[in-house]
Amino acid sequence: MFPGDLDLTLAWKPETDLTVAMADDDVASHALVGGGVKVRVIPAGERWPMREVKDALKQG
């Protein structure tokens, strides 16, 4: 899960339905959608693109 999106997940509960969707994003290839929010994610084992992550965190 993208570090800058972590706060968006605080309202998720165990019963929150999550859906994985393709993301059109410079940082993430996928998104988890649930509880009215969308957070950026990447597949397990992949590494975040550091330059894009730093740029996104600066903008956020």
PDB file of N, H, CA, C and O in Angstrom:
ATOM      1  N   MET A   1       0.840  -1.162   0.000  1.00  0.00           N
ATOM      2  CA  MET A   1       0.000   0.000   0.000  1.00  0.00           C
ATOM      3  C   MET A   1       0.895   1.238   0.000  1.00  0.00           C
ATOM      4  O   MET A   1       1.910   1.283   0.695  1.00  0.00           O
ATOM      5  N   PHE A   2       0.508   2.232  -0.782  1.00  0.00           N
ATOM      6  H   PHE A   2      -0.317   2.195  -1.346  1.00  0.00           H
ATOM      7  CA  PHE A   2       1.294   3.449  -0.894  1.00  0.00           C
ATOM      8  C   PHE A   2       1.320   4.177   0.454  1.00  0.00           C
ATOM      9  O   PHE A   2       0.267   4.404   1.049  1.00  0.00           O
ATOM     10  N   PRO A   3       2.507   4.544   0.941  1.00  0.00           N
ATOM     11  CA  PRO A   3       2.620   5.174   2.260  1.00  0.00           C
ATOM     12  C   PRO A   3       1.761   6.434   2.413  1.00  0.00           C
ATOM     13  O   PRO A   3       1.226   6.682   3.493  1.00  0.00           O
ATOM     14  N   GLY A   4       1.625   7.215   1.371  1.00  0.00           N
ATOM     15  H   GLY A   4       2.060   7.013   0.494  1.00  0.00           H
ATOM     16  CA  GLY A   4       0.838   8.440   1.444  1.00  0.00           C
ATOM     17  C   GLY A   4      -0.657   8.213   1.516  1.00  0.00           C
ATOM     18  O   GLY A   4      -1.408   9.154   1.774  1.00  0.00           O
ATOM     19  N   ASP A   5      -1.110   6.987   1.293  1.00  0.00           N
ATOM     20  H   ASP A   5      -0.500   6.223   1.083  1.00  0.00           H
ATOM     21  CA  ASP A   5      -2.537   6.668   1.330  1.00  0.00           C
ATOM     22  C   ASP A   5      -2.955   5.956   2.606  1.00  0.00           C
ATOM     23  O   ASP A   5      -4.138   5.674   2.794  1.00  0.00           O
ATOM     24  N   LEU A   6      -2.020   5.665   3.472  1.00  0.00           N
ATOM     25  H   LEU A   6      -1.058   5.894   3.320  1.00  0.00           H
ATOM     26  CA  LEU A   6      -2.305   4.873   4.663  1.00  0.00           C
ATOM     27  C   LEU A   6      -3.433   5.473   5.503  1.00  0.00           C
ATOM     28  O   LEU A   6      -4.280   4.734   6.005  1.00  0.00           O
ATOM     29  N   ASP A   7      -3.458   6.789   5.665  1.00  0.00           N
ATOM     30  H   ASP A   7      -2.770   7.389   5.257  1.00  0.00           H
ATOM     31  CA  ASP A   7      -4.491   7.426   6.484  1.00  0.00           C
ATOM     32  C   ASP A   7      -5.897   7.196   5.931  1.00  0.00           C
ATOM     33  O   ASP A   7      -6.870   7.240   6.683  1.00  0.00           O
ATOM     34  N   LEU A   8      -6.010   6.953   4.628  1.00  0.00           N
ATOM     35  H   LEU A   8      -5.218   6.917   4.017  1.00  0.00           H
ATOM     36  CA  LEU A   8      -7.313   6.723   4.012  1.00  0.00           C
ATOM     37  C   LEU A   8      -7.927   5.394   4.447  1.00  0.00           C
ATOM     38  O   LEU A   8      -9.137   5.203   4.327  1.00  0.00           O
ATOM     39  N   THR A   9      -7.111   4.486   4.947  1.00  0.00           N
ATOM     40  H   THR A   9      -6.128   4.641   5.045  1.00  0.00           H
ATOM     41  CA  THR A   9      -7.592   3.155   5.314  1.00  0.00           C
ATOM     42  C   THR A   9      -8.036   3.070   6.769  1.00  0.00           C
ATOM     43  O   THR A   9      -8.533   2.025   7.189  1.00  0.00           O
ATOM     44  N   LEU A  10      -7.875   4.122   7.543  1.00  0.00           N
ATOM     45  H   LEU A  10      -7.472   4.971   7.202  1.00  0.00           H
ATOM     46  CA  LEU A  10      -8.157   4.057   8.975  1.00  0.00           C
ATOM     47  C   LEU A  10      -9.622   3.753   9.284  1.00  0.00           C
ATOM     48  O   LEU A  10      -9.917   3.195  10.341  1.00  0.00           O
ATOM     49  N   ALA A  11     -10.535   4.103   8.400  1.00  0.00           N
ATOM     50  H   ALA A  11     -10.295   4.556   7.542  1.00  0.00           H
ATOM     51  CA  ALA A  11     -11.955   3.832   8.629  1.00  0.00           C
ATOM     52  C   ALA A  11     -12.365   2.433   8.178  1.00  0.00           C
ATOM     53  O   ALA A  11     -13.491   2.012   8.443  1.00  0.00           O
ATOM     54  N   TRP A  12     -11.477   1.704   7.502  1.00  0.00           N
ATOM     55  H   TRP A  12     -10.562   2.046   7.286  1.00  0.00           H
ATOM     56  CA  TRP A  12     -11.814   0.351   7.059  1.00  0.00           C
ATOM     57  C   TRP A  12     -11.976  -0.556   8.269  1.00  0.00           C
ATOM     58  O   TRP A  12     -11.225  -0.480   9.241  1.00  0.00           O
ATOM     59  N   LYS A  13     -12.968  -1.403   8.178  1.00  0.00           N
ATOM     60  H   LYS A  13     -13.578  -1.466   7.388  1.00  0.00           H
ATOM     61  CA  LYS A  13     -13.243  -2.380   9.231  1.00  0.00           C
ATOM     62  C   LYS A  13     -13.085  -3.773   8.629  1.00  0.00           C
ATOM     63  O   LYS A  13     -13.021  -3.904   7.406  1.00  0.00           O
ATOM     64  N   PRO A  14     -13.021  -4.801   9.443  1.00  0.00           N
ATOM     65  CA  PRO A  14     -12.879  -6.160   8.893  1.00  0.00           C
ATOM     66  C   PRO A  14     -13.970  -6.509   7.878  1.00  0.00           C
ATOM     67  O   PRO A  14     -13.737  -7.303   6.967  1.00  0.00           O
ATOM     68  N   GLU A  15     -15.145  -5.926   8.030  1.00  0.00           N
ATOM     69  H   GLU A  15     -15.334  -5.281   8.770  1.00  0.00           H
ATOM     70  CA  GLU A  15     -16.235  -6.235   7.106  1.00  0.00           C
ATOM     71  C   GLU A  15     -16.275  -5.332   5.872  1.00  0.00           C
ATOM     72  O   GLU A  15     -17.164  -5.481   5.033  1.00  0.00           O
ATOM     73  N   THR A  16     -15.334  -4.404   5.747  1.00  0.00           N
ATOM     74  H   THR A  16     -14.612  -4.283   6.428  1.00  0.00           H
ATOM     75  CA  THR A  16     -15.282  -3.534   4.570  1.00  0.00           C
ATOM     76  C   THR A  16     -14.960  -4.373   3.335  1.00  0.00           C
ATOM     77  O   THR A  16     -13.962  -5.092   3.299  1.00  0.00           O
ATOM     78  N   ASP A  17     -15.814  -4.268   2.334  1.00  0.00           N
ATOM     79  H   ASP A  17     -16.625  -3.684   2.363  1.00  0.00           H
ATOM     80  CA  ASP A  17     -15.578  -4.965   1.071  1.00  0.00           C
ATOM     81  C   ASP A  17     -14.526  -4.206   0.267  1.00  0.00           C
ATOM     82  O   ASP A  17     -14.671  -3.008   0.022  1.00  0.00           O
ATOM     83  N   LEU A  18     -13.481  -4.895  -0.138  1.00  0.00           N
ATOM     84  H   LEU A  18     -13.363  -5.867   0.061  1.00  0.00           H
ATOM     85  CA  LEU A  18     -12.419  -4.291  -0.938  1.00  0.00           C
ATOM     86  C   LEU A  18     -12.410  -4.924  -2.316  1.00  0.00           C
ATOM     87  O   LEU A  18     -12.624  -6.127  -2.471  1.00  0.00           O
ATOM     88  N   THR A  19     -12.160  -4.092  -3.309  1.00  0.00           N
ATOM     89  H   THR A  19     -11.986  -3.115  -3.183  1.00  0.00           H
ATOM     90  CA  THR A  19     -12.059  -4.544  -4.686  1.00  0.00           C
ATOM     91  C   THR A  19     -10.704  -4.116  -5.224  1.00  0.00           C
ATOM     92  O   THR A  19     -10.263  -2.994  -4.978  1.00  0.00           O
ATOM     93  N   VAL A  20     -10.044  -5.002  -5.955  1.00  0.00           N
ATOM     94  H   VAL A  20     -10.403  -5.914  -6.155  1.00  0.00           H
ATOM     95  CA  VAL A  20      -8.785  -4.663  -6.609  1.00  0.00           C
ATOM     96  C   VAL A  20      -9.113  -4.182  -8.019  1.00  0.00           C
ATOM     97  O   VAL A  20      -9.845  -4.841  -8.757  1.00  0.00           O
ATOM     98  N   ALA A  21      -8.566  -3.032  -8.381  1.00  0.00           N
ATOM     99  H   ALA A  21      -7.972  -2.496  -7.782  1.00  0.00           H
ATOM    100  CA  ALA A  21      -8.808  -2.459  -9.707  1.00  0.00           C
ATOM    101  C   ALA A  21      -7.482  -2.041 -10.324  1.00  0.00           C
ATOM    102  O   ALA A  21      -6.526  -1.741  -9.609  1.00  0.00           O
ATOM    103  N   MET A  22      -7.426  -2.022 -11.638  1.00  0.00           N
ATOM    104  H   MET A  22      -8.202  -2.266 -12.218  1.00  0.00           H
ATOM    105  CA  MET A  22      -6.251  -1.500 -12.335  1.00  0.00           C
ATOM    106  C   MET A  22      -6.181   0.002 -12.078  1.00  0.00           C
ATOM    107  O   MET A  22      -7.214   0.668 -12.009  1.00  0.00           O
ATOM    108  N   ALA A  23      -4.984   0.530 -11.938  1.00  0.00           N
ATOM    109  H   ALA A  23      -4.145  -0.011 -11.994  1.00  0.00           H
ATOM    110  CA  ALA A  23      -4.807   1.960 -11.678  1.00  0.00           C
ATOM    111  C   ALA A  23      -4.065   2.607 -12.837  1.00  0.00           C
ATOM    112  O   ALA A  23      -3.112   2.042 -13.374  1.00  0.00           O
ATOM    113  N   ASP A  24      -4.504   3.773 -13.208  1.00  0.00           N
ATOM    114  H   ASP A  24      -5.278   4.232 -12.772  1.00  0.00           H
ATOM    115  CA  ASP A  24      -3.816   4.573 -14.217  1.00  0.00           C
ATOM    116  C   ASP A  24      -3.038   5.623 -13.444  1.00  0.00           C
ATOM    117  O   ASP A  24      -3.480   6.763 -13.300  1.00  0.00           O
ATOM    118  N   ASP A  25      -1.864   5.219 -12.944  1.00  0.00           N
ATOM    119  H   ASP A  25      -1.505   4.293 -13.061  1.00  0.00           H
ATOM    120  CA  ASP A  25      -1.132   6.030 -11.991  1.00  0.00           C
ATOM    121  C   ASP A  25       0.363   5.862 -12.249  1.00  0.00           C
ATOM    122  O   ASP A  25       0.805   4.788 -12.657  1.00  0.00           O
ATOM    123  N   ASP A  26       1.140   6.913 -12.014  1.00  0.00           N
ATOM    124  H   ASP A  26       0.781   7.785 -11.683  1.00  0.00           H
ATOM    125  CA  ASP A  26       2.590   6.837 -12.196  1.00  0.00           C
ATOM    126  C   ASP A  26       3.267   6.003 -11.109  1.00  0.00           C
ATOM    127  O   ASP A  26       4.370   5.494 -11.305  1.00  0.00           O
ATOM    128  N   VAL A  27       2.602   5.867  -9.969  1.00  0.00           N
ATOM    129  H   VAL A  27       1.706   6.280  -9.809  1.00  0.00           H
ATOM    130  CA  VAL A  27       3.210   5.214  -8.824  1.00  0.00           C
ATOM    131  C   VAL A  27       2.781   3.755  -8.681  1.00  0.00           C
ATOM    132  O   VAL A  27       3.611   2.888  -8.409  1.00  0.00           O
ATOM    133  N   ALA A  28       1.503   3.483  -8.862  1.00  0.00           N
ATOM    134  H   ALA A  28       0.828   4.188  -9.083  1.00  0.00           H
ATOM    135  CA  ALA A  28       0.974   2.152  -8.585  1.00  0.00           C
ATOM    136  C   ALA A  28       0.305   1.543  -9.808  1.00  0.00           C
ATOM    137  O   ALA A  28      -0.220   2.247 -10.670  1.00  0.00           O
ATOM    138  N   SER A  29       0.338   0.225  -9.858  1.00  0.00           N
ATOM    139  H   SER A  29       0.765  -0.347  -9.157  1.00  0.00           H
ATOM    140  CA  SER A  29      -0.289  -0.484 -10.967  1.00  0.00           C
ATOM    141  C   SER A  29      -1.735  -0.863 -10.660  1.00  0.00           C
ATOM    142  O   SER A  29      -2.519  -1.126 -11.572  1.00  0.00           O
ATOM    143  N   HIS A  30      -2.090  -0.890  -9.368  1.00  0.00           N
ATOM    144  H   HIS A  30      -1.454  -0.676  -8.626  1.00  0.00           H
ATOM    145  CA  HIS A  30      -3.412  -1.305  -8.941  1.00  0.00           C
ATOM    146  C   HIS A  30      -3.917  -0.402  -7.820  1.00  0.00           C
ATOM    147  O   HIS A  30      -3.165   0.403  -7.271  1.00  0.00           O
ATOM    148  N   ALA A  31      -5.185  -0.544  -7.493  1.00  0.00           N
ATOM    149  H   ALA A  31      -5.796  -1.197  -7.939  1.00  0.00           H
ATOM    150  CA  ALA A  31      -5.777   0.188  -6.385  1.00  0.00           C
ATOM    151  C   ALA A  31      -6.689  -0.750  -5.611  1.00  0.00           C
ATOM    152  O   ALA A  31      -7.293  -1.661  -6.178  1.00  0.00           O
ATOM    153  N   LEU A  32      -6.780  -0.512  -4.307  1.00  0.00           N
ATOM    154  H   LEU A  32      -6.290   0.228  -3.847  1.00  0.00           H
ATOM    155  CA  LEU A  32      -7.783  -1.169  -3.475  1.00  0.00           C
ATOM    156  C   LEU A  32      -8.887  -0.146  -3.276  1.00  0.00           C
ATOM    157  O   LEU A  32      -8.630   0.976  -2.840  1.00  0.00           O
ATOM    158  N   VAL A  33     -10.110  -0.530  -3.596  1.00  0.00           N
ATOM    159  H   VAL A  33     -10.318  -1.441  -3.951  1.00  0.00           H
ATOM    160  CA  VAL A  33     -11.245   0.368  -3.496  1.00  0.00           C
ATOM    161  C   VAL A  33     -12.211  -0.203  -2.465  1.00  0.00           C
ATOM    162  O   VAL A  33     -12.613  -1.364  -2.553  1.00  0.00           O
ATOM    163  N   GLY A  34     -12.576   0.618  -1.493  1.00  0.00           N
ATOM    164  H   GLY A  34     -12.250   1.560  -1.422  1.00  0.00           H
ATOM    165  CA  GLY A  34     -13.523   0.175  -0.481  1.00  0.00           C
ATOM    166  C   GLY A  34     -13.817   1.263   0.510  1.00  0.00           C
ATOM    167  O   GLY A  34     -12.973   2.121   0.768  1.00  0.00           O
ATOM    168  N   GLY A  35     -15.000   1.237   1.065  1.00  0.00           N
ATOM    169  H   GLY A  35     -15.685   0.540   0.855  1.00  0.00           H
ATOM    170  CA  GLY A  35     -15.370   2.225   2.073  1.00  0.00           C
ATOM    171  C   GLY A  35     -15.363   3.640   1.541  1.00  0.00           C
ATOM    172  O   GLY A  35     -15.156   4.587   2.301  1.00  0.00           O
ATOM    173  N   GLY A  36     -15.585   3.801   0.250  1.00  0.00           N
ATOM    174  H   GLY A  36     -15.753   3.032  -0.367  1.00  0.00           H
ATOM    175  CA  GLY A  36     -15.628   5.137  -0.342  1.00  0.00           C
ATOM    176  C   GLY A  36     -14.271   5.742  -0.658  1.00  0.00           C
ATOM    177  O   GLY A  36     -14.193   6.914  -1.026  1.00  0.00           O
ATOM    178  N   VAL A  37     -13.196   4.964  -0.520  1.00  0.00           N
ATOM    179  H   VAL A  37     -13.260   4.012  -0.220  1.00  0.00           H
ATOM    180  CA  VAL A  37     -11.859   5.479  -0.833  1.00  0.00           C
ATOM    181  C   VAL A  37     -11.117   4.514  -1.753  1.00  0.00           C
ATOM    182  O   VAL A  37     -11.464   3.339  -1.875  1.00  0.00           O
ATOM    183  N   LYS A  38     -10.095   5.049  -2.389  1.00  0.00           N
ATOM    184  H   LYS A  38      -9.813   6.004  -2.291  1.00  0.00           H
ATOM    185  CA  LYS A  38      -9.231   4.249  -3.268  1.00  0.00           C
ATOM    186  C   LYS A  38      -7.790   4.500  -2.843  1.00  0.00           C
ATOM    187  O   LYS A  38      -7.356   5.648  -2.747  1.00  0.00           O
ATOM    188  N   VAL A  39      -7.049   3.421  -2.590  1.00  0.00           N
ATOM    189  H   VAL A  39      -7.401   2.489  -2.668  1.00  0.00           H
ATOM    190  CA  VAL A  39      -5.642   3.540  -2.215  1.00  0.00           C
ATOM    191  C   VAL A  39      -4.782   2.812  -3.233  1.00  0.00           C
ATOM    192  O   VAL A  39      -5.182   1.787  -3.784  1.00  0.00           O
ATOM    193  N   ARG A  40      -3.611   3.347  -3.471  1.00  0.00           N
ATOM    194  H   ARG A  40      -3.286   4.180  -3.023  1.00  0.00           H
ATOM    195  CA  ARG A  40      -2.696   2.774  -4.453  1.00  0.00           C
ATOM    196  C   ARG A  40      -1.927   1.605  -3.853  1.00  0.00           C
ATOM    197  O   ARG A  40      -1.474   1.664  -2.710  1.00  0.00           O
ATOM    198  N   VAL A  41      -1.790   0.547  -4.638  1.00  0.00           N
ATOM    199  H   VAL A  41      -2.158   0.500  -5.567  1.00  0.00           H
ATOM    200  CA  VAL A  41      -1.064  -0.645  -4.202  1.00  0.00           C
ATOM    201  C   VAL A  41      -0.253  -1.204  -5.368  1.00  0.00           C
ATOM    202  O   VAL A  41      -0.491  -0.875  -6.530  1.00  0.00           O
ATOM    203  N   ILE A  42       0.708  -2.055  -5.023  1.00  0.00           N
ATOM    204  H   ILE A  42       0.901  -2.321  -4.079  1.00  0.00           H
ATOM    205  CA  ILE A  42       1.479  -2.789  -6.023  1.00  0.00           C
ATOM    206  C   ILE A  42       1.480  -4.260  -5.609  1.00  0.00           C
ATOM    207  O   ILE A  42       1.267  -4.562  -4.435  1.00  0.00           O
ATOM    208  N   PRO A  43       1.710  -5.162  -6.527  1.00  0.00           N
ATOM    209  CA  PRO A  43       1.750  -6.587  -6.174  1.00  0.00           C
ATOM    210  C   PRO A  43       2.849  -6.894  -5.151  1.00  0.00           C
ATOM    211  O   PRO A  43       3.893  -6.243  -5.126  1.00  0.00           O
ATOM    212  N   ALA A  44       2.593  -7.882  -4.325  1.00  0.00           N
ATOM    213  H   ALA A  44       1.744  -8.411  -4.345  1.00  0.00           H
ATOM    214  CA  ALA A  44       3.583  -8.325  -3.343  1.00  0.00           C
ATOM    215  C   ALA A  44       4.877  -8.682  -4.050  1.00  0.00           C
ATOM    216  O   ALA A  44       4.858  -9.301  -5.114  1.00  0.00           O
ATOM    217  N   GLY A  45       5.988  -8.297  -3.469  1.00  0.00           N
ATOM    218  H   GLY A  45       6.004  -7.794  -2.604  1.00  0.00           H
ATOM    219  CA  GLY A  45       7.297  -8.617  -4.034  1.00  0.00           C
ATOM    220  C   GLY A  45       7.842  -7.550  -4.967  1.00  0.00           C
ATOM    221  O   GLY A  45       9.039  -7.539  -5.256  1.00  0.00           O
ATOM    222  N   GLU A  46       6.981  -6.648  -5.446  1.00  0.00           N
ATOM    223  H   GLU A  46       6.009  -6.658  -5.210  1.00  0.00           H
ATOM    224  CA  GLU A  46       7.463  -5.566  -6.303  1.00  0.00           C
ATOM    225  C   GLU A  46       7.954  -4.410  -5.440  1.00  0.00           C
ATOM    226  O   GLU A  46       7.573  -4.275  -4.277  1.00  0.00           O
ATOM    227  N   ARG A  47       8.794  -3.593  -6.025  1.00  0.00           N
ATOM    228  H   ARG A  47       9.103  -3.703  -6.970  1.00  0.00           H
ATOM    229  CA  ARG A  47       9.321  -2.421  -5.319  1.00  0.00           C
ATOM    230  C   ARG A  47       8.666  -1.154  -5.852  1.00  0.00           C
ATOM    231  O   ARG A  47       8.365  -1.036  -7.040  1.00  0.00           O
ATOM    232  N   TRP A  48       8.456  -0.215  -4.943  1.00  0.00           N
ATOM    233  H   TRP A  48       8.701  -0.311  -3.979  1.00  0.00           H
ATOM    234  CA  TRP A  48       7.897   1.070  -5.336  1.00  0.00           C
ATOM    235  C   TRP A  48       8.936   1.838  -6.155  1.00  0.00           C
ATOM    236  O   TRP A  48      10.123   1.795  -5.830  1.00  0.00           O
ATOM    237  N   PRO A  49       8.510   2.542  -7.215  1.00  0.00           N
ATOM    238  CA  PRO A  49       9.443   3.373  -7.982  1.00  0.00           C
ATOM    239  C   PRO A  49       9.800   4.617  -7.154  1.00  0.00           C
ATOM    240  O   PRO A  49       8.982   5.526  -7.008  1.00  0.00           O
ATOM    241  N   MET A  50      11.004   4.649  -6.625  1.00  0.00           N
ATOM    242  H   MET A  50      11.669   3.911  -6.744  1.00  0.00           H
ATOM    243  CA  MET A  50      11.386   5.645  -5.623  1.00  0.00           C
ATOM    244  C   MET A  50      11.215   7.094  -6.083  1.00  0.00           C
ATOM    245  O   MET A  50      10.692   7.914  -5.330  1.00  0.00           O
ATOM    246  N   ARG A  51      11.634   7.416  -7.272  1.00  0.00           N
ATOM    247  H   ARG A  51      12.059   6.750  -7.884  1.00  0.00           H
ATOM    248  CA  ARG A  51      11.516   8.803  -7.737  1.00  0.00           C
ATOM    249  C   ARG A  51      10.044   9.245  -7.769  1.00  0.00           C
ATOM    250  O   ARG A  51       9.709  10.337  -7.311  1.00  0.00           O
ATOM    251  N   GLU A  52       9.168   8.384  -8.316  1.00  0.00           N
ATOM    252  H   GLU A  52       9.440   7.496  -8.688  1.00  0.00           H
ATOM    253  CA  GLU A  52       7.754   8.704  -8.421  1.00  0.00           C
ATOM    254  C   GLU A  52       7.104   8.799  -7.031  1.00  0.00           C
ATOM    255  O   GLU A  52       6.251   9.655  -6.797  1.00  0.00           O
ATOM    256  N   VAL A  53       7.511   7.921  -6.121  1.00  0.00           N
ATOM    257  H   VAL A  53       8.204   7.225  -6.311  1.00  0.00           H
ATOM    258  CA  VAL A  53       6.977   7.954  -4.749  1.00  0.00           C
ATOM    259  C   VAL A  53       7.375   9.260  -4.074  1.00  0.00           C
ATOM    260  O   VAL A  53       6.538   9.919  -3.458  1.00  0.00           O
ATOM    261  N   LYS A  54       8.632   9.635  -4.183  1.00  0.00           N
ATOM    262  H   LYS A  54       9.313   9.100  -4.684  1.00  0.00           H
ATOM    263  CA  LYS A  54       9.084  10.892  -3.559  1.00  0.00           C
ATOM    264  C   LYS A  54       8.342  12.083  -4.142  1.00  0.00           C
ATOM    265  O   LYS A  54       7.940  12.982  -3.404  1.00  0.00           O
ATOM    266  N   ASP A  55       8.156  12.101  -5.446  1.00  0.00           N
ATOM    267  H   ASP A  55       8.482  11.370  -6.046  1.00  0.00           H
ATOM    268  CA  ASP A  55       7.421  13.198  -6.087  1.00  0.00           C
ATOM    269  C   ASP A  55       5.975  13.242  -5.609  1.00  0.00           C
ATOM    270  O   ASP A  55       5.450  14.318  -5.320  1.00  0.00           O
ATOM    271  N   ALA A  56       5.326  12.080  -5.521  1.00  0.00           N
ATOM    272  H   ALA A  56       5.752  11.206  -5.755  1.00  0.00           H
ATOM    273  CA  ALA A  56       3.931  12.020  -5.074  1.00  0.00           C
ATOM    274  C   ALA A  56       3.792  12.463  -3.634  1.00  0.00           C
ATOM    275  O   ALA A  56       2.829  13.150  -3.293  1.00  0.00           O
ATOM    276  N   LEU A  57       4.733  12.084  -2.779  1.00  0.00           N
ATOM    277  H   LEU A  57       5.515  11.526  -3.057  1.00  0.00           H
ATOM    278  CA  LEU A  57       4.672  12.490  -1.370  1.00  0.00           C
ATOM    279  C   LEU A  57       4.896  13.994  -1.224  1.00  0.00           C
ATOM    280  O   LEU A  57       4.296  14.620  -0.349  1.00  0.00           O
ATOM    281  N   LYS A  58       5.727  14.572  -2.044  1.00  0.00           N
ATOM    282  H   LYS A  58       6.214  14.064  -2.755  1.00  0.00           H
ATOM    283  CA  LYS A  58       5.947  16.026  -2.011  1.00  0.00           C
ATOM    284  C   LYS A  58       4.701  16.774  -2.431  1.00  0.00           C
ATOM    285  O   LYS A  58       4.390  17.828  -1.876  1.00  0.00           O
ATOM    286  N   GLN A  59       3.973  16.234  -3.420  1.00  0.00           N
ATOM    287  H   GLN A  59       4.225  15.378  -3.871  1.00  0.00           H
ATOM    288  CA  GLN A  59       2.757  16.884  -3.920  1.00  0.00           C
ATOM    289  C   GLN A  59       1.593  16.745  -2.967  1.00  0.00           C
ATOM    290  O   GLN A  59       0.720  17.611  -2.905  1.00  0.00           O
ATOM    291  N   GLY A  60       1.582  15.639  -2.214  1.00  0.00           N
ATOM    292  H   GLY A  60       2.291  14.936  -2.264  1.00  0.00           H
ATOM    293  CA  GLY A  60       0.454  15.309  -1.340  1.00  0.00           C
ATOM    294  C   GLY A  60       0.337  16.183  -0.171  1.00  0.00           C
ATOM    295  O   GLY A  60      -0.571  16.009   0.642  1.00  0.00           O
TER     296      GLY A  60
END
